[in-house]
């Protein structure tokens, strides 16, 4: 692989012909921080909307709120009129405290205006106080039910981002986001470890 002699320029590979192209600026902040998926997948000058499919209380998952119910928000993210992601988010429905250590825990009430993801609504309610988290990246076929939502064939590949986030040292938020190739590149910023 050829290397750039200018440290401010990066090589990237453009699909489908895999020819190298040079990119002047470094990519924007990507998945290395816990951020709502509309921030991860949106960009300057792009219109991103959330189409809410479902919002309901369900029995707990093994990761989110073991032993308590959780909320499920299911959405399709649409950028500039095109469906670019299917998102399922789960969060504990049990009492939670976002304030200082002395703040009393209370059942979580979130306004769902249909225009944001669950994580964005959490940030509006309590600030960016969640973490640590982990995002696992995988590849799968979209499957028949999600294919209809994303205007794909059931056998089409999608990137699967599974995000686990803790709060107060307990499992709290779980998201699974299916992203087709038309969504474009995702970035993970890297640096040398000292």
N, C-alpha and C positions, 0 to 999 in steps of 0.2 A: 504494500500500500504506500502511495506517495504521501509525503508529509509537507506541511506548509512551513516555509522558512520564517513566516511572520507569526509570532506567538498570539496575536490578536485575531487570527483567522483560523477557522475550523473546517475540516472536511466532513461532509455528511454524504450519505448515499441516498439518491432519489429513486424511488420505485417507479416503474417496474424494471427499467433497464440497468439499474445499479451503477450508473455512471457517477463518479465523484463530482460533487459541486462544492464550491467554497461559500461559507457563510461568514460575513463580516462580524456581526454582533454575537456575543454569547447568548444562548437561549435564556428566556425568562425563567423565573423560579418555577420549579416543577413539583415533583411529588416528594421531595425531601422534607417538606413541612406538612403538618396536619392542616389541610385546607378543604373547604367545600369543593365538590367536583365542578360546580359552575365556574369557580376561579381557576381550577386546573385546566379545564377544557375551553374556557373562553379566552378571548384576547382583545387587544385594542381594536376598536372599529367593528367588532362583531356583535351581533345581537343574539344573546342566548336567553332562551325562555325555558321554563320548567312546565311540563304537562303532568299534573298529578293524576295517577291512575288509581291509587288506593291509599287510604290512611285508616289503620285499624289497630286495636289492641289485641295482642296475641299471647299465648303461653311463651314463657322464656325459652331462649336458646341456651345451648351449653356455654357459649361465651358471654352473651349479654344477660345480665341480671339472673344468674342461676337462682332458681326458687321463687322468682317474682315474674310478673307479666312484663311485656315490653311493647313498645309502639313500633309499627311497621309503616314506613312511608315508601311507596313505590312510584317512580317517576320516569318519564322520558325527557332527556335533555335535547333541546332543538336549537341548533346554531344556524342563523341565517336561513331559516325555513327548512333545514334538513335534520332529521333525527340522527344524533351522533352518539347517544349512549342510553342504556337502560340502567336504572339505579334502584337498588333496594337498600333501605337504611333501617336499622333496628337500634332502639335505645331503651334502656331500662325505664319502666313506668313507675318504679319505686321512688321513695323520697330521696331527694338529692339536695346538697348545699353547694352553691357556687361562690359563696362569700368567704370571709375569713374563717378560721377554724372554729370560732364561736358561733357562727351563723347556724340557725336551726335548719335541719333538713325538712323539706316539704315536698309533696307530690309535684312532679314536673308538669307545668302547664305551658304549652307552646302554641302560639298563634300560627295557624296554617292559612296563609293567604294564597297558597297555590303557586306563588311566584319564586319560592326559594327551596333549596334542599333542606332536609332535617338538620344537617350540621350547620348550615348558614343560620337557620332559625335559632339553634342553640347558642351560636355566637352572639346573635342579637340579644338574646335573653340574659346570658351570663358572662359574656366576654370570651376571649380565647384562652380558657383555663384548662382545657383538656390535655391529656397526655400522661405518659408517653404513648406512642402508637407504632404500628407496623403496617406496611402495605405490601401484601404478597402479589406478585405479578405472574400470571399464567396465560395459557392459550387454550381455547376450547372451540367447539362448534356452538353457534348461537341457539340451536334447537327450534322447534316449530312455533311455540307460543311467543317467544321473544323475537323471532324472525319477522313476524307480522308487524310488531311494534317498530322495528328498525328498518323495515322495507328491505329485508335480506332473504336469502334462501336458508332453509334450516341447516344445511351443511356448511354455510359460510363460516369462516373463522372469525373469532372476536378475541380481543385482549380482555382478560378477566383481572380486575383489580379488586382484591379483598382487603379491606382496611379494618383493623382492630384498634380501638382507642380505649385507654383506661382513664378513669377519673377517681381521685382519692384512693389510688392504688387498688381499684376494683375494675373488673370488666364493665364497660359502660356503653360503647357505641360499636356497631358492626355495620359495614357497608360492603355491598358487592356491586361493582360497576362493569357492565359489558360494553366494550368499545370496538366498533368496526374500524377497518383501515381508513375509511374516508374522514375520520375525525382528525387525522394528521398525527404529528409527532408529539410524544410526551417527553419531558426532560427530567433527568435526575442530575442535579449539579454535584460535582465531585471536586474534592481538593486533596492535596497531599496530607497524609497524616504525619504530625510532627512528634 
